[in-house]
């Protein structure tokens, strides 16, 4: 039917390099998520509480991040800034692109989370003599965190998978590394099949970890 | 003592309270009755400063609630409040719900706060539910939890905003019983309520609100058997 002979040996030989690259993928995704959560929370608060230019800027960020292809966002930090003479390393390009994208999506999750906590919770807290900050940090934020917990998990998975775009700006994360070996050995199918399995395992581990953590964190 | 002088409150163009004058003495139980929208709940929110006022004053133990320099968070410790939608904190156990404010507002140690919380929860009959989350409690239990939470701040006054209106009928009794117990213990209480039986039996005075005006105030016998105002008469005829 087809005459293609599978050759797995080259893949197996470079497996240690692929595993290393997988850790790089995980690293950049985790960093982008941490930055994305902090910035996304900030964007959500700015959009809810401020007016004028700050609100416009925050809204634009969210709009651009959500309504343009993630690849273009990455290209902006790579070739876009490059055209103006600002040359970033592939690592920084991917980190910046992912962070930009994740912050935009997470901002909307946070906004929904804040809106889901009724104002009466704040009133009840203030009626007990809590300051506005105490009411926010002790009563509102913990409830928001639970609401956005699973969307954050989804975004984490998305960040891992999206980091594969890094190979298009020359970043040797898991996909970039795979592409590098595949084009040297012409065992393209074999390499990408194995890499797909590695991605799958990473994502499964993230989901498992998330579920275990949720069971500990959320008893109510 | 709570003194309310010529209090006016607007929501935009809507004139919700039209010049309320009222004194509530220590140890007194005042019930506030009237139709929905008559301004009675708003009065409570103005007393503990959750709503700003446009004219007039509310003075609690000599402190003007709405004056600029007033430490409102400190003043609110004297004014416990219980809401119609009980507003338990869903992410905290019953014990944590009650212990939180004593710890972070009053600066009690964790152990002290838990002890206060345990005592207050036992007081309202929730001694068995210390570690339960609100989602596992009935509406009546959650409302008693809210009462315990307010009491844990050792307030001088308790404000009840239709504390039983959102409850299933069979759960109203346990909350009223708890309120009755507090009244017997000598707590000063302002109860906005639709429970005419409670207003009649437990209050020292009953105030009737109509369209932002306090139409009538007096001992329950007078309000319920010989109301002076036509509006009061009509209202009472309708609720019976």
HADDOCK unambig.tbl for C-alpha pairs under 7 A between the chains (distance, minus, plus):
assign (segid A and resid 120 and name CA) (segid B and resid 87 and name CA) 6.63 0.50 0.50
assign (segid A and resid 121 and name CA) (segid B and resid 87 and name CA) 5.87 0.50 0.50
assign (segid A and resid 124 and name CA) (segid B and resid 87 and name CA) 6.38 0.50 0.50
assign (segid A and resid 127 and name CA) (segid B and resid 76 and name CA) 6.10 0.50 0.50
assign (segid A and resid 127 and name CA) (segid B and resid 80 and name CA) 6.99 0.50 0.50
assign (segid A and resid 127 and name CA) (segid B and resid 81 and name CA) 6.32 0.50 0.50
assign (segid A and resid 128 and name CA) (segid B and resid 76 and name CA) 6.37 0.50 0.50
assign (segid A and resid 128 and name CA) (segid B and resid 77 and name CA) 6.14 0.50 0.50
assign (segid A and resid 128 and name CA) (segid B and resid 80 and name CA) 6.81 0.50 0.50
assign (segid A and resid 128 and name CA) (segid B and resid 101 and name CA) 6.43 0.50 0.50
assign (segid A and resid 128 and name CA) (segid B and resid 150 and name CA) 6.66 0.50 0.50
assign (segid A and resid 129 and name CA) (segid B and resid 73 and name CA) 4.29 0.50 0.50
assign (segid A and resid 129 and name CA) (segid B and resid 74 and name CA) 6.18 0.50 0.50
assign (segid A and resid 129 and name CA) (segid B and resid 76 and name CA) 5.12 0.50 0.50
assign (segid A and resid 129 and name CA) (segid B and resid 77 and name CA) 5.48 0.50 0.50
assign (segid A and resid 129 and name CA) (segid B and resid 105 and name CA) 6.45 0.50 0.50
assign (segid A and resid 130 and name CA) (segid B and resid 73 and name CA) 6.27 0.50 0.50
assign (segid A and resid 130 and name CA) (segid B and resid 101 and name CA) 6.99 0.50 0.50
assign (segid A and resid 130 and name CA) (segid B and resid 105 and name CA) 5.93 0.50 0.50
assign (segid A and resid 131 and name CA) (segid B and resid 73 and name CA) 6.47 0.50 0.50
assign (segid A and resid 139 and name CA) (segid B and resid 89 and name CA) 6.97 0.50 0.50
assign (segid A and resid 143 and name CA) (segid B and resid 91 and name CA) 6.60 0.50 0.50
assign (segid A and resid 220 and name CA) (segid B and resid 91 and name CA) 6.17 0.50 0.50
assign (segid A and resid 220 and name CA) (segid B and resid 133 and name CA) 6.04 0.50 0.50
